[in-house]
Amino acid sequence: MSYEPPTPPANLPTEIVNTLNESGPERLRDVASYAEALAEHKEREARLEESADQEEVEERPDDLPDDVPTKATITIKEINDNRYYYWQWREGEKVKSKYKAPVNPDE
């Protein structure tokens, strides 16, 4: 390790360089830890935004209620010998359902 202080990056604003030069070792380690975590967070957000932009926008079916997500699928449930269509989707660990219509016995 050199006895000379490190040279700051040329693109680092002077105010930040001066603040860092006036800080003690413990604060500098806290700043370094925070800066690394913040950089990772911003990179992750940028990747998520980029992947969202690249995904094709799924068309929303005309009969899909506003409170049902596009990823929902239709399932048939039988209750008391009657069959019904339900929208069904997963939210975390739970499976959510919303009534759609009775199943037409002619289908």
Secondary structure, DSSP 8 states (H G I E B T S, - for coil): --SS-----TTS-HHHHHHHHTS-HHHHHHHHHHHHHHHHHHHHHHHHHHHHHHS------TT--TTS-TT-EEEEEEETTEEEEEEEEEETTEEEEEEEEE--TT-
